[in-house]
Amino acid sequence: MMSNPECASSAAGPRVSVCEVWLRDGIQGWPAFIETSDKIRVLDAITATGIGEVDVTSFVSRRLVPQFADAEQLLAAANGLTRTRVLTVNVEGARRIVDLHRRTGAIARCGMPFSVSEAHNIANLRRTHSEHREQLARIFDMLAEAGIEPLLGVVTAFGCPISGAVDPEDALAIARWGYGRGVTAIMFGDTTGMANPHGVAQLFSGARAIGPEIELIAHFHDNRGCGIANSLAAIASGAHTVDSCLGGIGGEPRGVELGVAGDQGNTTTEDLVAVLSEMGIDTGIDLDGLMAAGALAEEVLGRPLLSRVQRAGLVAKVGGANGAGNSQR
């Protein structure tokens, strides 16, 4: 059970929000375009679980990432069902987001990545830190004027495949810069799966001192097997929201180009939420519905994914199992 006073709690125990990223970070590098109707089926299954937030799509180049050519249709389907998050990396994408939001009111907040490693920022976005700060400052102002919450993603926060180790103080300095520009939603991202629970606790504990109103968000990849452990360490150290993905897929769409080896999957939502439930941490998510959403994601992609509890079942409660398919083998 969690004792951190920064964590939201109720009479029933502590609570944490989960953001499902299957539709955005999960499938951004999938080799084939997934039909919009199938994406909407998965979206409906996700929102039916009561999940707190969904990362729906990206407003990036349709030529470079054709998976997001249907961004407007997906946001129309999500509008009013859940808190929606989108992503952009430049002013052009921000203009599209603002225009759509002014017409539909469909977007709650927009994430923007900022690599702690300048080498990674240049490789990924073709911008130095100085150039990127200038671009993001313009985007922050555009979003705020339109009533969209900006979310600063401090990525490669725990290590860079190009330049190696990352100083936690450099990650905190970017977070402080964003906070000074009026951003209160700060995500620390383990973009390449290099974090460990000790370093996570150190960074999130330091970030809590930046400002009392900051929402700390944790985003971990699991390609070295530490995704859930790192998520738990972040929650214990003040994270209010954790990102995860049905089936544990996704990650760097240009991993080979950026020198990232191995499976770049996100932390698996089904496994993470099951563990949080066992620990008495409330996410507001219906576990049986989540298992069904994960099974649908596998059906849509045409193969088994990486969730352990999809294979083994949820842990049976005293006096009976949690639902169909939950008995232990």
N, C-alpha and C positions, 0 to 999 in steps of 0.2 A: 504494500500500500504506500502511496506517495505522501510525503510529508512537506514538500516544498510549498511554502505559502503563496508563491507566485502562480501556482497551478489553479485553474478554476475548479471549484468543488461545490458539492451540494450535500444535503443530508444523507444521500445515498453513497457518497464517496466522491473522489476526484473525477474530473471530466477533461477530456481532450478532444479537439476537433480533428477529423481526418479529411484530407483532400484527396479525392480519387483522380489520378492522372492518366488513366488508360487512353482516353480519347486524344490526349495531347502528347505528353512525353512517352507514353506507352507505344503508340503506333506510328510515331513520326518517321521512324526509319524502316517501317515494314515494307518489304520489297514490292508488294502489290497494293493498288488502291483498294481500299475497303469501301464497299458501297455505302452511300449515305444512309439508306434505309436500314442497313445493318448497324451502323454507328448509332442511329437513333434508337434501335431496339436495345442496345447495350446501355445507352444513356438512360432510357426509361427504367431499365432494371436497376441501375445504380441509384437513381433518385428515389426509387421505391423503397430502398433500404433505410432511408432517413439520414443518409450521409450529409455531413455539414457543408461540403463544398466540392465542386467538380471543376477541374482544369479542362475546359471544353475544347480549345483549339488555339492555333497560332495565326497571327497576321504577319506572315513572312512571305517571301517570294514564292509564288505558285510554281514557278519554273524549277526552283531549287528543291522545294518540298511540296510536291503535288498532292500529298495526302491531305493538305489543308485547303484545297480549292473550294470545299463546301462549308467554309467557316460560318457564313451567314445563315445557312440552313440549319446547322447544328445549334447555333445560338437561339434561333427562333424556336426550335424544339425544346430547348432548356429553359427558356424564359419563364420565370415564375415558379419553376419546380425546385430550384436549388440556388445556392450562392454560386455565381459563375465567375471563373477566372480565365483570362486569356493571356497570351504572351506576344510581345513584339520585341524587335531588336533595333528599330530605326524610326525616324520621324514619319516616313511614308506609311508604315504600318500603324503608327499611332493615329494618323489622320483617318485611316479607314475605320479604326476602332471608335474614335470620337464620333465620326459621321454615323456609324451604325447605332451607337448608343443614343445619340440625339433623336434618331428616328424611332427606336424601339425600346430604349431603357433596359436592354438585355444584359449589360455587362456590369458586374459588381466591382471587379478590380482587374488590373493588368500587371503582369510580371515582366520584368526586364532584367536579363542577366548581366552581371559585371564580374569578370574573372579576376580573382585576386592576383593570379599570375598574369603579368602583362604579355608574356610570350603566348599564353593560351588565348588571351583576349585578341591579340593580333591574328593568330591562326584561325580563330573562330569567327571574328567579326571584322577583321581587317582594320582595327582601330587601336591606337595607343590608349593608355589610361586617360591622358589629358583630352584626347579627341572624344573618348567615350563619355567622360564627365560632361562635356559640352553638349553632346547629343542627348544624354539622359536628362539633363537639367531642362532642356526644351520640352521633352516628353512629359516630365513631371508636371510642368506648368499646363500643358495641353490637357492632360488627364484631370488635374484638379479643377480646371475651369469647366470641364464637362461633367463633373460629379462622379468620376471614376477613381477609385482608390488606387494609387500607385503602390506596387510591391517591388522592392529591390531585392533581386536574387544575387547574393554574394556567393559566387560559384568558384570551383576549385579551392574551396575554403580550407580543405584539409590536405592538399597536395596536388601537384600538377604533373601530368605525364611528360611534359616537355622540359620544365625547369626544376622539377623535383619538389623538395620540401617547401612548405609555405609557413611563414611566420604568422601565428594567430593574431598578432598585433596588426599586421597588414590587413587581415580580414575585418577586424574591428574598426580600423581606420576608414574603410569603405562604408561600413555600416554607420559610423558617426557622420560621415559626409552626407549620406542619404538622409539621415535624421535631421541634419542641419538644413537640408532642402525641404523639410516638411514631410518626409516619408516615415510612417510609423509601422508599416508592415515590412519586416526584414526577414528574408529567408537565407539560411546558410545551407549551401548545397555541396554535397560530396559528389561532384560531377563524375568522378572517375573511380569511385569505390576505394578510396585510400584512407578513410577515417578509421579511428578506433575509439571505443567508449571513453577512455581517459581524455583524449584530445577533444572529443565532443563536449564532455562535461566542462572542461577548461574554457572552451570558446563560448558556450552558451551561458555559463556563469558570468563571464566577462561582459557579454552582451546585455545582460539584465541591468547593468549599471548605466547603460547609455541613456535611458529615459523610461519613466514609470509607465507611460502609455504605449510602449512598443509591443506589438504582437510578434513574437519570435516563432518562426516557421522552420521546420527541419525537413530536409530532402536528402535521402540517402539512397545510394545505389548498392546493390548486393553482390557485385561480382567477386568479392572476396569473402562473402558469407557473414558480414557484420551488420547487415541492414537493420535487423530487428534490435540487436544489442545497441547499436548506435541510436536508434529511435528512442529506446527506453532511457538511454543516458541523457538524451536531449530533453525528454519530458521531465525527468527527475531534476534537470538543471534549469527549467523555466520555459521550455518550448510550449506554446499554446496550441499549435497545429503541426501535424505531421503529414507529409505527402507519401502516397504509396500507390501501387498499381495492381489491378486485377491480374493474377497470373505472373506477376513479377517481370514483365517484359519492358523493353524500351531502353532509353538512355541516349548516349551520344550518337546522332545520326551519321556523323562523320568520324567515327571512332578510329578507324584505321589511318585515315589521313592525319588525325591529331596525335597519333602514336599511342592509342589506347588499345590494349589487347584484352581478349576474353569477353565473356558475356557481360553486356552492360546493363543488365536488367535492374529495374527499380526494386525497392523493398515491396514484398508481396502483401497486398491489402488483406486478403483472407487470413493469412498467417498472423499478420500484425494485429488485426482486430481481435482474432481469437485469443491471442496472448493477453492483450489488454483486458478483454472480458474476464479471463481467468484471474487476472490480478485485481479485479474489482474496479477497473478504471472505465468509466462510462464514456462511450463515443456517440451514443444515440443511434447506433446502427443495429439493425435487425440481422443477426448472424445467419439465420437460415436464408433470408433474402439475399444476403451477400454471397453465400455459397451458390445460390441460383444464378446470380449475376456473373460470378466467375465461371460457372459452367457454360453460360451463354457466350462469354468472351472466347472460351475455347472452341465452341461450336462455330462461331463466326470466323475465327482464324484457321479453323480446320486442323488443329492439333492440340494435344495436351500442353499446358503451360507449366509454370514452375511452382505453383502453390502446393505445399506439403499437405495442408489439411484437406485439399480437394482429393488427395489420394488416400490419406489415412482416416479422414473424418474428424469432426470436432470431438473434444474430450467429453465423454458421457458424464452427465450430472448424476449425483446420488438420487436414486429413485427412478432413473430413466434417462434415455438419451435426449439430446437437444432437438432432434428432429430426424427426418429421413436421411439415411446415408451417414449418420453420425456415430454409429457403433464402432468400437475399436477392433482392429484386426489382430 
